[in-house]
Amino acid sequence: MKRILDLTLGIVTSIGGFLEAGSIITAVQAGAVFGYKLLWTIALGTLGLMLLVEQSGRLAAVTGRTVGDALRERFGINFFIIPLVTGLLVSFLVLASEIGGVSLALQMATGISFQWWAMPVAFAGWFLLWKGNFGVVEKGSSLLGLVTIVFIVAALKLHPDWGRVGAGLLPTSPDHDGPRYWYLAVSIIGASISPYLYMFYSSGAVEDGWGTDDLSTNKATAVIGMSFGGVLSAAVLIIAALVFLPRGIQVDRYEQAGLLLPPVLGHTGFVLFLASLGIACFGATTEITLAMAYLLAQGLGWDWSENAKPKQNARFSLMYTVTILLAGVVMAAGIDPLKLTNFSMMLTAASLPVTVIPMFVLMNDEALVGEHRNRWFSNAALGVLSIVTIVVLFSAVPLQILGGS
Amino acid sequence: MHDLLDKVVLDEGRRNVGRVDGVVLELRPGAAPVVSAFEIGGRVWARRLHGRIARWAVAFGRRWPALGNGVTRFAMRDVRTIGITVSVKRDGRPTPALAWENWLREHVISRIPGA
């Protein structure tokens, strides 16, 4: 019984925690300009995330090591410094974007500028980390995040042409605005596969004391949870395709995204959109902050745990405190949250090879994962994903210049 | 040497002291060098990265000695086991590796309500 409960909770958590500023904004922008055409990138990104979540969870369950631990131990400091520095840098910008997302939701609700909300939001996130434990951080906001299911309800109410939705799942080249199309394609992949997610996930598995008997839970969470999460992103894109595209609304201001649901669900739609955006981004805020503190603490061998009192892990607690408050300062300084979100998704996409390719070595190391090492299917899929991430890395800079605005 | 480098070091109280950031080799005339000790510290791993980064780390340690930039050295005879982690038969708390942790706990973290 407890097993089933854990499993359900794991899946529900990953669904409720799936959407965040980047996935919402990029899906809205893609649907608004290209209709269903970019749905395949959500599918690709979701499959990639599924793969990495399953493998990092398996690594943690089998070895008790997180991805951060394993990267340092297997490759040494000379390599580890690369994912460490890029991970912290990219995550910091994503974190600021998420604080921006919550602040923008509050701005749309109250009329008070997001700049005034940034520090209170950062402080609220810090307070949750300071007082709460891992379960509260992970499950609390994810359960509230189930409000994002409203996107599926709205998409169904619009009666999309399922034939055309299906066609969108196949990659096609665009008939107009090529650079913008590929820019959004890469952004969506960055928004779907964020390294902080599997860093956080594998640390969570260690926090929860996973062992080999949790492997089935891990697989189910990865496959079912991430699939539903991907469906949520797809629903956002479908709504944008049916609401924004015919009206010619291209989302270049955050506030425009607030018009996504009202044509379908009226004023309730507006309220639910704000709730979804606010909760999803707040959940991501706390998770990214923790993921950054986990990565640094694991890499340098500090004691770390969100389940311990802050003073038991002073450096770890200081790390998340400083990180979240600094990210709040960036937003309070008035950086455009939409531009930052788009930029940080591109950067996330470009940073993928440094964590994705080493997974190959880790998950095939018999001394590390033994009989639970990758089978041919996981390796083949990871191989395809690695090639995608390398292509993405080399196209990121030109696309940011050509398709960024 | 590779069985040791970059692994987490646990003290007798199962506390994380740090990671094995470097090893100390003892050179003996006419015989293979042996690992006699290992070291923990930002300065140590900085040396493995690059000469310039190592010089910055040293300068940083001089500028802010309170940040515990010292080097902790454990002799191999203090090692209890080497597995996924390295366990030592000593208390890590008085070592420079945990100086910053201790200082922060006393002077910063404990003063914030709810710690």
Interface residues (C-beta under 8 A of the other chain):
Chain A: T63 G64 R65 D69 R72 E73 G76 I77 N78 F80 I81 W130 K131 G299 L300 G301 W302 D303 W304 K309 P310 K311 A314 R315 S317 L318 T321
Chain B: L5 D6 K7 V8 V9 R15 N16 V17 G18 R19 D21 I40 G42 W45 R48 L49 I84 W100 E101 N102 L104 R105 V108 I109 S110 I112 G114 A115
